Amino acid sequence: MSELELTRVRQANTNRPYNLLIGGFVVLLAVGLSGVWLFNYLSVNRPLQHVLKADPRNQVVSAPAEFGNWIDVDTLVFDLTSISASATRMDVFRVFLQYAETMKDRHFAKVILSVRGTRNFTLRLVLSTHPVERPCRPNT
């Protein structure tokens, strides 16, 4: 081997730990992102897609669902991506109520309704540990 080839081999060997570290980081990042996507799909999006396919009247609405910022499991984002020209407000509301029925065993502090990625409305769940006091009525 010539001196130039030996130099290239030495440089390749000295960079090998860094290349393995960067490659490992890229693999871990890809696995992590895939895991987040899969968790979102299985937990909240797949039930919505079943609702959309189960009722033929729901074919006029297209919507995915995901956790807030993909990782906030206390927030549900219901995103209308497309609505047929023949769809009515009741069609959209029916899909939302059928999805709520499917997800009734899950608890979310916040539900965000959005259209094509733009958040339009937020429903917040307010839990109180104190009983609600009602004003007393005077006896008359």
C-alpha positions, 0 to 999 in steps of 0.5 A: 500500500502506498502512503496515501492509501494508509493515511486514508485507512487511518482517517477512516478508522479514527472517524469510525466511532463518530460515524457509529454514534451518529448512525446509532442516533439516527436509528434511535430517532427514527425508531422513536418517531415511528413509535410516537406515530404508531402510538397515536395511530393505534390509540386515537386515529384508528378508532376514528377511522373505524367510525368513519368507515362503519357508517356509510353516511360518514363518507362525506367527512375525512378526519384524522385524530392525534394527541396534542403535539403528538405526545400530550396524551391529555389532549385530543386533536380532532382535525377535519381535513376535508368535507364533501360539498354535500355534507351538512353540519349534522354529518360532521356532528354525527361523526364527532358524537360517534367518535366520542362514543367510541372513546368514552372510556378515555379521559382527556383534559382538552379536546381541540377541534381543528380544520385542516390543521388550524385549531378553531375551538377548544373544549376543556374539562374542568374537574372539581373536588369540591361539591357545587354549592347552590344558593339556598332558597328562602322558605316562603 
